[in-house]
Amino acid sequence: MIRSDLQLRALLAAGVLFMSTACTAANLPSAKIKVGEKMADFTLPVAGSSATQSLYGQKGKKAVTVIFIATKCPYSNAFNQVMAKLAKEYESKGVAVIGINANKTEPATEVADHARTHALGFPVLKDEGNVIADRLGASVTPEVFLLDSTWTLRYHGALGNSANPTTHASEASDAEVRPAIDAILAGGTVSRTKTKAFGCTIKR
Amino acid sequence: MSDRPRCHVPSAHALSHILTPLAGLAMAAAFLLLAESCSRVPPEPPAPAGIANINEAGWREVKARNQNRVLLVNFWATWCDPCREEFPALVRLHNTYRGRGLSLVAISMDEPESVGEVEKFLKSQGALFGSYRRNFRDFSAFIDTINPRWGGGLPASFLYNRNGNLVESWQGATSYEEFEKAVKPLLAPAPFAWLGGGR
């Protein structure tokens, strides 16, 4: 009898704990993939085109930088040139950059125009219905998921912890992701594997 | 025979008939006043003059100042359209429930040069609550101080009960109804709600 009473109390306590956890976390999206885990393949349409592109289609690359971006978010836009420069500079080193736009408020044609206007120089895929954003738990633009050649997540977070990029374009930087890419290329360990990707919330 | 007026002294039994209902009424009134005073909440801390800077330590001070009140903190920026869209809901929520113990604090994540725009926007909204502007070096550290589960997207809002515990959080634009649904059960009852006049 005592045992069953204790069990009941334990169950009630666990229930209360679960409810409180569920309540506080209910509206905060969190990353579904953790550093060290392998990212599953996905295929998405290239914005403004009939072509599709898959993650595993980048086989042979030393690293793949997946960046969730936006067309209208001023914070994301402050990093357009940073992303374009990063993609150009590291292309010859075997690093691919893939942009993903998951904002339901930004149609594929607008995404394609945006990529062209800002000369991003890397493919931007349209994630209709936030399927991939939901799978990865992406919630912000810009937000980086950096993978190595085995599709293992090695870094997740900001391009750069830039203080004032929307008013000082020169302050927008890739200072967070760059050392992580360099570490992968050098066959070393990424020292800072996680930062906060401050910016606009992805519109779901 | 004396002409002195006769003074009628009621018996103890007769007195008890008069006093018992009076004492009962007095006790009931005292109980109701006590109940009302128990439901009262500490006054809202005065808002800082203008837009104050805030960092991790400042955030802890804001929380401490709002002890025993329900605290809703909103992170926003002038460049963030959904933030601007949801702002009237916050102003309305504060105006409606501040008397019942709701404190609201808005923290602008704008850059220093945008402080004029921040002030202009707050004025246009008629915001009477405390307003702050980020003044920290590291986004990751500050965001983790607020809540490690916050991804860093704007707008974001966090609701704390009167014990200072986080009870709800939102990332992305939130409606008045959603805020109210979470806030209302945490507040003190409306004054004399038992008369049927409270919200």
Interface residues (C-beta under 8 A of the other chain):
Chain A: C23 T24 A25 A26 N27 L28 P29 S30 A31 K72 C73 P74 Y75 S139 V140 E143 G157 A158 N161 A163 N164 T166 T167 H168 T195 K196 A197 F198 G199 C200 T201 I202 K203 R204
Chain B: A77 W79 C80 D81 P82 M109 E111 P112 E113 S114 R137 D138 F139 S140 I143 D144 N147 R149 W150 G151 G152 G153 L154 P155 A156 L166 V167 E168 S169 W170 Q171 G172 A173 T174
